[in-house]
Amino acid sequence: MKIEIDPYSGFCFGVAGAVRTAEEELKSSGNLYSLGNIVHNEKEMDRLRNKGLKVIDHQTFRQLKNARVLIRTHGEPPETYRTAFENNLQLIDATCPVVLKLQKRVKESFSEAPEEEGQVVIYGKEGHAEVEGLKGQNPAKAIVINNDLKNLEKIDFDKPIRLFCQTTQDVQGFKALVNEIQLRINRQGCGGNHHFSAFDTICRQVSMREPRLEKFSEKKDVVVFVSGKKSSNGRYLFQVCKKANPRSYFVSDESQVEASWFNAGDNVGICGATSTPLWLMESVAEKIHSFYK
Ligand code: SF4
């Protein structure tokens, strides 16, 4: 049996950086709060909790005083930074540089928008931490839309539109949305002097995974995809594997791997989401090896 771990699977550089920062901080002080889970992977979070990390929600954060709190890769709205200042909280900011750049662009667009009566639209999932961070740049004005075309009713097609997207959205969905908005603008007859700017702010660390994963899965007899159940990126990428290779299985850890999935001599591929730690994929590989010892 041959087993290969996909070299492109696992933590993206943003998540890897946040986990590294948390570990360094915990090593030096043994005490650190994290505003939300650093990764959508319970096994990795258990490992960090065992090192002393305490995960808190926004409600607890608002009541916390004189402590050190890590901001995860998704970033936070300005309000969080104000609360930290007022409560003497030291923020360890692990916001991904890609997200920081996007926040800056969205903020700039909001400050330019009133002059031209423009609208800043974010293509993303309402309630997602990254979207909250973007929306928070101007909560009263931000328009968040998803794939549901009903959402487009929130947009005034007579006024300028600047469209951004959550870094983990899918490229095809974004392209379809851009086409639909352009169609509606044209339909209203304001296409000529209308200002519509669409910025593809999808992170390539995520979007490049799909074609790579597809190729990786096609070449294998069996694919074992490792991810936390709560990871939307994981659920989506697993469907990519499943489509490319029907003998694909989703597991959260090595205990869920079943011997009946494999035949001796199979070429097995192990892969995962951007939140899947390498050590977890290695444990799964180890388990599969153990069936044939
Ligand atoms: S997926 Fe991209 S934007 Fe998100 S944390 Fe990773 S590198 Fe940063």
Residues whose N, C-alpha, C, O or C-beta is under 5 A from the ligand:
A	BS01	SF4	C12 F13 G14 V15 T73 C96 V98 V99 T167 C203 Q205 V206
